[in-house]
Amino acid sequence: MEVRDRVVVVTGAASGIGRALARRFAEAGAAAVVVADRDASGAERVAAEIGGAAAPTDVTREPEIVALIERTEAEHGPIDLFCSNAGILAVGGPEVPDDAWRRIIDVNVMAHVWAARHLVPRMLERGGGYLLNTASAAGLLSQIGSAPYTVTKHAAVAFAEWLAITHGDRGLKVSVLCPQAVDTPMIGGTASGGVAGVDGVLSPEAVAEAALDGLAAERFLILPHPEVAEYLRRKADDPERWLAGMRRLQARFLGEP
């Protein structure tokens, strides 16, 4: 897909990767870029910077996603590209409280489901459309120290796969954006990016550029850190060896013997 003259929606677009995506799509000549975020003032700032439209949206509420779709199509025309980009992190394992599990599931998984539930039928009816879902390398591999993030990002990738398989022959295009460490608040202000920064920390702008290239090529997996493709091959080739390697990586970053 070429973004020029397309109507684009980006969630979680007030900061980080979402803001960089919105800016890059505007630079690429999108007909309209809708900046959606629960941070209304942040969305307004980004929209003002790029000549886009702000849409305060809490993606944990299905009615607000429906309203986002309805408003965008009423004001700008059919949505060509919907970027489910909003995401959060919860640190820990099974002990993470249920309410935190539910929230990260809503943001990292159900927001994608709700967008597809209400937008995919429209796209199919008019012959096609494009979904770009921001997941993570953790959705292909794992996230040391965070079971909720690992589980939800795996689910996001799996849902995107299902959409691509089920509707790919009817004109629906689907990509998942799977970076490792990116210089956003999610990495906690650490220059190294922690364990996720083993292959370096990318700027949000670099990730947005990789996304634009991936969309142009219509690749399902968009990997801003190319090393992830090799790690995925190793995981598929020899899961036991890959798990042992991940345990060594965990010990190295946690300072374990």
C-alpha positions in Angstrom: 0.0 0.0 0.0 1.1 3.5 -0.8 -0.1 5.9 1.9 -0.5 8.9 -0.4 -4.1 10.0 -0.7 -5.2 7.5 1.9 -7.4 8.0 5.0 -5.4 6.7 8.0 -6.2 6.3 11.7 -3.5 5.8 14.3 -4.4 4.9 17.9 -2.0 5.7 20.7 -0.8 8.5 18.5 -0.1 11.2 21.1 3.4 9.9 21.8 6.0 7.3 20.9 5.6 5.1 17.9 2.1 6.3 17.3 3.1 9.9 17.0 6.0 9.0 14.7 3.6 6.9 12.5 1.1 9.8 12.3 3.9 12.3 11.4 5.4 9.9 8.8 2.0 9.2 7.2 1.3 12.9 6.9 4.7 13.5 5.3 3.9 10.7 2.8 0.9 12.5 1.6 -2.0 10.8 3.4 -5.3 12.5 2.5 -6.2 12.5 6.2 -4.4 11.3 9.4 -6.7 10.9 12.4 -4.7 11.0 15.7 -6.5 8.9 18.3 -5.4 8.8 21.9 -6.9 8.8 25.4 -4.6 11.8 26.0 -6.8 14.4 24.4 -4.4 17.3 24.7 -1.6 15.2 23.3 -3.7 14.1 20.4 -4.6 17.7 19.7 -0.9 18.7 19.7 0.2 16.0 17.3 -2.8 16.7 15.0 -1.9 20.4 15.0 1.7 19.6 14.1 0.8 17.5 11.1 -2.5 19.1 9.9 -4.4 16.0 11.0 -7.6 15.5 13.1 -7.6 14.7 16.8 -9.9 12.0 18.1 -9.8 11.5 21.9 -10.3 7.7 22.2 -10.0 5.2 25.0 -9.3 1.9 23.2 -10.3 -0.1 26.3 -13.9 0.9 25.5 -15.5 -0.7 22.4 -18.1 2.1 21.9 -15.2 4.6 21.7 -13.6 2.6 18.9 -16.9 2.4 17.1 -17.3 6.2 17.5 -13.7 6.7 16.1 -14.5 4.7 13.0 -17.9 6.3 12.5 -16.6 9.8 13.0 -13.6 9.3 10.7 -15.6 7.9 7.9 -18.3 10.6 8.2 -15.7 13.4 8.1 -12.9 12.1 5.9 -14.3 9.1 3.9 -13.7 5.4 4.1 -10.7 4.3 6.2 -8.0 2.8 4.1 -5.5 2.1 6.8 -6.2 1.5 10.5 -3.2 1.3 12.8 -4.0 -0.3 16.2 -0.9 1.0 17.9 -1.9 1.7 21.5 -0.1 -0.6 23.9 1.0 -0.9 27.6 3.4 -3.0 29.7 2.8 -4.8 33.0 5.8 -6.2 34.8 5.6 -9.6 36.5 4.2 -13.0 36.2 1.0 -14.8 37.4 1.1 -12.7 40.6 0.1 -9.6 38.6 -3.3 -8.6 39.9 -6.4 -9.5 37.9 -7.3 -5.9 37.1 -3.9 -5.3 35.6 -4.2 -8.5 33.5 -7.6 -7.3 32.3 -6.4 -3.9 31.4 -3.4 -5.1 29.4 -5.6 -7.6 27.6 -8.0 -4.9 26.7 -5.3 -2.5 25.4 -3.0 -5.0 23.7 -5.5 -7.5 22.3 -9.2 -6.5 22.6 -8.6 -3.1 21.0 -7.4 -4.9 17.9 -10.4 -7.2 18.1 -12.9 -4.4 18.4 -11.4 -2.4 15.6 -11.6 -5.4 13.3 -15.1 -6.3 14.5 -16.5 -3.0 13.3 -14.1 -2.1 10.4 -13.3 -5.3 8.6 -16.9 -5.9 7.3 -16.9 -2.4 5.9 -13.5 -2.9 4.2 -14.6 -6.3 2.7 -17.8 -4.8 1.4 -15.9 -2.1 -0.5 -13.2 -4.5 -1.8 -10.4 -4.2 0.7 -8.5 -2.2 3.3 -5.4 -2.4 5.5 -4.8 -3.1 9.2 -1.4 -2.4 10.7 -1.3 -3.8 14.3 1.6 -2.8 16.5 2.7 -5.9 18.4 6.3 -6.5 19.5 9.2 -8.8 19.0 7.8 -10.2 22.3 4.8 -11.4 20.4 7.1 -13.6 18.3 9.7 -14.5 21.0 9.1 -13.5 24.6 9.5 -10.7 27.1 11.8 -11.5 30.0 10.2 -10.2 33.2 6.6 -9.7 31.9 4.2 -12.5 31.4 1.2 -10.2 30.6 3.1 -8.4 27.9 4.4 -11.7 26.4 0.9 -13.3 26.4 -0.9 -10.3 25.0 1.6 -9.6 22.3 1.5 -13.2 21.2 -2.3 -12.9 21.1 -2.0 -9.8 19.0 0.2 -11.5 16.4 -2.1 -14.6 16.4 -5.2 -12.5 15.8 -3.5 -10.7 12.9 -2.5 -14.0 11.4 -6.1 -15.2 11.7 -7.3 -12.1 9.9 -4.8 -12.5 7.1 -5.7 -16.1 6.6 -9.4 -15.6 6.8 -9.8 -12.5 4.7 -6.6 -12.2 2.7 -8.1 -13.5 -0.5 -11.0 -11.0 -0.2 -8.8 -7.9 -0.3 -7.9 -7.4 3.4 -4.2 -6.6 4.0 -2.7 -7.1 7.4 0.7 -6.3 8.9 2.1 -6.6 12.4 4.8 -4.2 13.5 7.2 -6.1 15.8 10.1 -4.0 17.1 12.4 -4.7 20.0 13.4 -1.8 22.2 12.2 1.6 21.1 13.1 5.0 22.7 9.7 5.6 24.3 8.5 5.8 28.0 7.8 2.1 27.9 11.6 1.3 28.3 11.6 3.4 31.5 14.1 6.0 30.3 17.0 3.5 30.2 19.4 4.3 27.3 20.2 0.6 26.9 16.5 -0.5 26.7 17.1 -3.3 29.2 16.9 -6.8 28.0 14.8 -5.8 25.0 17.7 -3.5 23.9 20.1 -6.4 23.3 20.2 -5.3 19.6 20.0 -1.6 20.2 17.3 1.0 20.9 15.6 2.4 17.8 14.0 5.9 17.6 10.3 6.0 17.0 11.0 7.7 13.7 13.1 4.7 12.6 10.3 2.3 13.5 7.8 4.5 11.6 10.1 4.4 8.5 10.3 0.6 8.7 6.5 0.5 9.0 6.1 2.6 5.8 8.5 0.4 3.9 6.7 -2.7 5.2 3.3 -1.3 4.1 4.7 -0.5 0.7 5.9 -4.1 0.3 2.7 -5.4 2.0 4.7 -7.6 4.3 2.9 -9.4 7.1 5.8 -9.2 9.6 7.5 -5.8 9.8 10.7 -6.2 11.8 12.5 -2.9 12.5 15.2 -4.9 14.2 16.1 -7.4 11.5 17.8 -9.7 14.0 14.4 -10.8 15.1 13.9 -12.8 11.9 16.9 -14.9 12.8 15.8 -15.4 16.4 12.4 -16.6 15.1 14.1 -19.1 12.8 16.1 -20.4 15.7 13.0 -20.8 17.8 11.2 -22.7 15.1 14.3 -24.9 14.3 15.1 -26.0 17.9 12.7 -24.8 20.6 14.6 -26.5 23.4 17.9 -24.8 22.5 16.1 -21.5 22.0 14.5 -21.7 25.5 17.9 -22.5 27.0 19.4 -19.5 25.3 16.6 -17.3 26.7 17.2 -18.6 30.2 20.9 -17.6 29.8 19.8 -14.2 28.5 17.5 -13.8 31.5 20.3 -14.7 33.9 22.7 -12.3 32.3 20.3 -9.3 32.7 19.0 -10.2 36.1 22.5 -10.8 37.4 21.9 -14.4 38.3 24.8 -16.9 38.4 
